[in-house]
């Protein structure tokens, strides 16, 4: 095992897949000459050249369309958005073309493409740069949505996403690019759609994904001091969702808290709540509690932003609520 940063895990995954398959290429704003806005493509221009690591204009709709069209001629593009907030400019291409090419062509064309970049908040970036869109894309048939929380998962799942024959939304975080973690020295690929139990427990299940899961870890450490054992499930893949892992855990612990950095209406936590009440209702000893951001655009003020975001104290309160303590 070796210890590398999240950004290095992303870079290694893309580089290894580009060495393996000449049809893979990377395009996006500042991915080449600048080595990536977050240095996640550092050194790739030098290795692969300007035909396979392509700097684009600030025109998300245009380069998303170019990349999607290129899948129909045998390519496997990786499109980097500087932030998924900017993907809204090109969302027509993602939703109306990438997600539907296979069905609307009667299976004659597939669309092996990865759209990747950071999601959700990253400090004081303002309301238009602090939005979580996982549930938007996960709502669309034809798309797969991956949100890793550490370097190991990021590398293994990104390699799987690049090899997948369907469009994949791969969501990261500006605040995780510097995170360090262990990854194997050799090649490995993680399966899409399989959650990971990061911490085993007996009293309550906490389901989360992405960078906000760190708050669940903090809460579990504090709750353990009070004799409360938390099982933490990292979804890793939002769509397809590992329903079996969630249900089996809830059947064991009989309580569920869902932690998600997203607005409270119609999100991933809502889907999980419906899943559990419909398929494991008789196992529940308390109503499901979901924790989200406040139902407002993200504030710029650091004091308000701290209140807006879920934190470990929110998780502790939620766990005690379902434990009736």
Helices and strands as residue ranges (DSSP letters): E 2-5, H 6-20, E 24-28, H 44-48, E 53-55, H 60-71, E 76-80, G 84-90, H 91-93, I 94-98, H 101-104, E 114-118, G 127-129, H 134-138, E 144-146, H 151-163, E 168-172, G 174-176, E 180-183, E 196-199, E 204-208, G 210-212, H 213-225, E 230-234, E 237-239, H 243-253, E 256-259, H 268-279, G 281-283, E 289-291, H 302-308, H 312-322
